[in-house]
Amino acid sequence: MPITFFLQSTRKPAPIYCRIREGITVDAKARTKFVVNPEDWSKAKGQPKIKDASGKMLANELEDFKRKLTARLNKRQPDEVINSDWLKTFINPPQQAQPMPGNLVDYFDRHIELMRAEEAQGKIRSGTVKKAHVDRQLLARMQADTGTPIMIADVSPDFAERFEKYCADNGYAPMTIARTLRYIKTVCRSARKKGLHTHPMLDEVKTAKPQRSKPIHLTFDELELIEQSAMPNDHLDNARDWLLISCYTGQRVSDFLRFDKSMIRIENGKQLIEFTQVKTGKIMTLPLHTKIIELLQKRGGDFPRAISDQRYNDYIKEVCRIAGLTKKINGSRKNPVTNRKETGIFEKWELVSSHIGRRSFASNFFGTVPTSLLVFATGHSTERQFLEYIGKTDTTKAMQLADYF
């Protein structure tokens, strides 16, 4: 059967089409994977003009394509129908589906690959993918250290016990162990939905909720102390102002460190800041506290200088140490050597991190500002979630109600 090539477009570059003809019974055409600029194509000869090395290379590639197509046509079955669909299938053969791996670490790789595709479509956040990757790395270390493959079908209450012991022996915090085990269980359930064999007792894997350290916050008295303390240099003064702003807006570090004066507008004499939360995508409009307005006036109407999350974390610890927050309390911090969470008795400044501003706002104003307005300001989904966040219970609300009786 005669095989020819041609262009159907004048755009640059234009796709090259292939055509197979044989009398009136066969007339198939399809787009190939090759492209060329129209001025470099000979319409009369149906091939690229050999003007340089790239033209010669394209001509060789088309000739090779033609040779393979001819070989395939010569091997066709007597009842095989040659049409455009047949030609498209030859050009783009269907991909063979890869079998799902039974090894849990390998399945995590496939799972994360699918998550990245969802991230690219905006369906999930990048932080979700990062957490899955961290869990995968922990499993890979356990597999390497024990010298035993971890199979999806192995995840059972017995595996959970071995996993918890391995993590505890390697200094992982109870909260991290519980969270990771819950996610492993979720991934195994995903594998089961895809037809992979899981342990009959997978659903019996229990992940006890570890006792959380009591959440810490900066009281109004401590904020006053921080505000009045002289900082030895500009970068600590800058970080101190960001810390105060976080404590009077209740926003996440990913949001407040992006604040600038272009986000501020005045309505009915009130200064409001409008922004979109990075984590939730919610459009937020909040009034600026008088303390924040004073800080902006100090800087000629501007917010403090932008800094990275990591530097902010480091600087505010030093700010709080200089301000004298040295009382020893129970809490958890990230060990500077192992980079893992540890629980113990520390000076308060050591427990300060970028999240403390959000918690301080919620804790300090709880009981004086209606809870519904605080939930709106922090962006929590429910009031119960907000109360858990600041370490309060429904009993707290009951006692507040008792004040009215």
ABEGO torsion letter per residue (X at the ends): XBBBBBBABABOBBBBBBBBBBEAABBBBBBBABBBBAAABBAAAGBBBBABAAAAAAAAAAAAAAAAAAAAAAABBAABBBBAAAAAAAABBBBBBBBBBABAAAAAAAAAAAAAAAAAAGABBAAAAAAAAAAAAAAAAAAAAAGBBBBAAABBAAAAAAAAAAAAAAGBBAAAAAAAAAAAAAAAAAAAAAGBBBBAAAAABBBBBBBBBBBBBBBAAAAAAAAABBBABAAAAAAAAAAAAAAAAGBBAAAAAABBAAABBBBGGBBBBBBBBAAAGBBBBBBBBAAAAAAAAAAGGBBBBBBBAAAAAAAAAAAAAAAGBABBBBBBBBBAAAGBBBBEBBBAAAABBAAAAAAAAAAAABGABBAAAAAAAAGBABAAAAAAAAGBBAAAAAAAAAAAX
